[in-house]
C-alpha cells in the first residue's frame, strides 16, 4: 500500500466523517485522487466499515460485555479457521481473535445481562466440537477504547497534609 492511501486511512481512523474534499485539502492532494483511493480501498476490503465509538455507560441501555478465552483443538487442514467461523457467525459475537499464549481464541460478546452471556457460553460456545475449555471475563468499566479516553478525570487540587 502506498503512503498516500495510508495517510487517508490515518485520517479516516481519526474521523470517519471526513469528506474526500476535506481529506484532499489536509493532504494537499486532488479530491478525485482521494475519492478514487477510498473507492479502491473499499472495493479491496481494506476499509470494511465506517463506525463511531460509543460510550455505552452514558446511555440508559443495559448491556454486558464479556471477553472469553477459548482453548480448542485445531482441525487438520484448516487449523482454527472453521472453529473461528462457527463462533463469529453468532450475532452475539462482536470480535474473534486468534491468540498466542495460554489460549487459542479470544471472543468478545455482548448480551442484555449476565444470564444471557452465561447461556451463550454454556449452550452455544462450549458445545462446539473441538472446544476444550472456556474462561469468561466480564468487562466492568471501559476507560479507553480505540485510543479514545471515556472518562476525563480532574486533577486533585487539594493541598498535601503532612503530620
N, C-alpha and C positions, 0 to 999 in steps of 0.2 A: 504494500500500500504506500502511495506516495505521501509526502509531507503535507501537501495541500488538503487531501482527504482527511488526514489525521488531525489537522488544525480544525477542520469543520466538525469532526467528531468531538473534539475537546470542547468546542463552543456549544454544541447541542447537548452534551452531557451536563453542562452547567445550566443551560436554559433551553429546553426543547421547544419553546415557543418562538425562538428567534426565526425571523423570516430569512429567505435567501438574500434579499436585498440588504438586510442588516448585517448578515454574515459577510457578504461581499464587501461592504463598507469597512467592517472590522479587519478584514484580511487584505484590503486593498486589491480586490480581485473583481472580475466581471460577474455580474449577477447570473448570467446564463451559464457560466462555467460552474458556479456554486450549485445552481439548480440541477445541472447535469450530473455533477458529482454526487449529490444527495440521491438523485434517482438511481444512479448506478449502485450505490451502497444499499438502498432499499431493495433493489432487484436481487442483489447478491446476498441478501440477508445479513449484511454487516450491521445495518440499522434494522432492528427487529420490531421495535415498538417505541412510540413516544409516550412518556408517562410522567406522573408527578409523584413526589414524595409526600405522603400524608401522615401527619402526627395524629394517629387514631385515638390517643389518650385525650385529645381535645374535643372529640366527637362523642355524643351520647349514645354510642353503639358499643354493646358488649362484644368483645372479640378476644379469643385466646389464641396465642401463637405458641407453637411448640417446635423445638428442634429435636429430631430423633436420629440417634446414631444407629445404623443398621449394619449388622455383620451378616455376610452372606457368602455362599459358595459360588464362584464364577462358573459359567457354563462353557462347555467345550465349544470352541469356535466363535463364541460370542462374548466371552468374558462377562462383564457386569451389564452389558448393554440391554439385554432382554429383561433383566430384573429391574433396572432403572426405568425402562419403558413402561413396564407394568405398574410401577409406582407413580410415575409422573402423569399417567392418564387419569388418575383420580382427581376430581375437581377440588378437593380439599387441599391438595398438594400445591404449594407455591413455588418450591425450588427443590431440586435434587442435584447433589454434587458427588462426584467420585472423589474419595479422600485417600490420603496416605496416612499410615499410622495404625492406631488400635482398632479402627472400624473401617468399613468399606464405603458406605454411602451416608451422606447427611441429608435428611429430608426435613423441609420446613413446611408445616401445615398450619392452617387457621381453622378454628371452629367457633361455635357460639358459646361453648362453655367447656369445662374440664371433662365432663361426662362424654361429650361428643368426640373430643380428641381421644380419650381413652378407648371409646368404642371403635374408632378408626384403627388405632394401633392393635387392639386385640382381635378384631373381627376381619380386618382387611389386610393390614400390613404384615402382621406376624404369621398369617396363614399362607402367604405367598411361598411357593415352592423355592427352596434354596435359601430362604431367610433363616439364619441360625439364631440371632438374638437381636433385641432392640433395647435401647435406653432412651427414655423420653425426658426432656428438659423443657420446662415452661418458662417463657420469657415474662418476667415480672414488670420490667420497665425498659423502654428504649431510650437511651441517652443520645445516641448518634446513629444515623443510618445514611449510607451513600454519601458520606462526607458532610452531612448536614446535622448540626447540633440541635436537638429538640428543645432543651431547656436552657435558658440563659440564667446563670447564677450571678447574683450580685456579690461584689467584693465585701468582705467583712470589714466594716469601718469602725468597729469598737476598739477602744484603746486597750492595750495589753495590761493586765493586772499582775503584779508580782508581789510576793509576800514580804 
